[in-house]
Amino acid sequence: MDTNTHTLAVLFAQLGLPNAPQDIEQFLATHPLPLGVPIAQADFWSASQAAFLREALEQDAEWAESIDALANLLSH
């Protein structure tokens, strides 16, 4: 059973992205999510990152809440 707390930093690590606070802020500032585009379909993900996001959301996995939070941050 996965007992990790799925914070934004842990999600970034899971996606293979730098996850220090300044790295996350930089990513958010430079990767806007266009209105109406689902997070897993954004053009800045690799194929494996997009698949992870899509599958986690489809399965309503424990990651879904963190992914939704990331989508909201990227939309602003």
C-alpha positions in Angstrom: 0.0 0.0 0.0 1.2 3.5 -0.9 1.5 5.5 2.3 3.3 8.6 0.8 1.8 12.0 1.3 1.1 13.2 -2.2 2.3 16.8 -2.0 3.1 18.9 -5.0 6.8 18.3 -4.4 6.3 14.6 -4.3 4.2 14.8 -7.5 7.0 16.7 -9.2 9.5 14.0 -8.1 7.1 11.3 -9.4 7.0 13.1 -12.7 10.8 13.2 -12.8 10.9 17.0 -12.4 13.0 19.1 -10.1 10.9 19.5 -6.9 12.6 22.2 -4.8 10.2 25.1 -4.1 12.0 27.4 -6.5 11.9 24.8 -9.2 8.1 24.3 -8.8 7.5 28.1 -8.9 9.6 28.3 -12.0 7.6 25.5 -13.7 4.3 27.1 -12.7 5.4 30.4 -14.1 6.6 29.0 -17.4 4.0 26.3 -18.2 0.6 27.8 -18.4 -2.3 25.4 -19.0 -4.5 26.8 -21.7 -8.2 27.1 -20.8 -10.1 24.0 -21.6 -7.1 21.8 -22.0 -7.0 18.8 -19.6 -3.7 18.7 -17.7 -2.7 15.3 -19.2 -3.1 16.8 -22.7 -0.8 19.7 -22.1 1.9 19.8 -24.7 4.7 20.3 -22.2 4.6 16.7 -20.8 6.6 13.8 -22.1 4.5 10.8 -23.2 5.2 8.9 -20.0 4.3 11.9 -17.8 1.1 12.4 -19.7 0.2 8.7 -19.4 0.8 8.8 -15.6 -1.4 11.9 -15.2 -4.1 10.5 -17.4 -4.2 7.1 -15.7 -4.1 8.5 -12.2 -7.0 10.8 -12.9 -9.0 8.0 -14.7 -8.5 5.7 -11.8 -9.2 8.4 -9.3 -5.9 7.3 -7.7 -4.4 8.8 -4.6 -2.4 11.1 -6.9 -5.6 12.6 -8.3 -6.0 15.3 -5.7 -2.4 16.5 -6.2 -2.8 16.4 -9.9 -6.0 18.5 -9.7 -4.2 21.0 -7.5 -1.4 21.2 -10.0 -3.9 21.8 -12.8 -5.5 24.6 -10.8 -2.1 26.2 -10.2 -1.2 26.0 -13.9 -4.5 27.5 -15.0 -3.9 30.8 -13.1 
